[in-house]
Amino acid sequence: MSKQAESNLSRSLRLIMGALGGYAFSAGVVAVIAAGLPHFGLVKSESAILGGMLGMLVYLSIIIWMVASTKPIRASIVILFAAVLMLVGAPLMATV
């Protein structure tokens, strides 16, 4: 493989990981916010809307982080690990 092809492949994998990992991470953020804010007195519908709006900002931030990261493997592991924790923890928060 040529150097240019490796560079293109690396760039493509970063974008794909940023899009998929960012989606999972932002879904976790939305779930945690939507499940957690009603415990502080916010109406469930408003907490879901606020979670969705903040989730879009988080999604954009994750994609930018993946593209700009000097160590994309480490960033991918952190994003996926945090996404799994949030997606598992959000239903537990909703039952409390």
ABEGO torsion letter per residue (X at the ends): XBAAAAAAAAAAAAAAAAAAAAAAAAAAAAAAAAAAAAAAGBBAAAAAAAAAAAAAAAAAAAAAAAAABABAAAAAAAAAAAAAAAAAAAAAAAAX
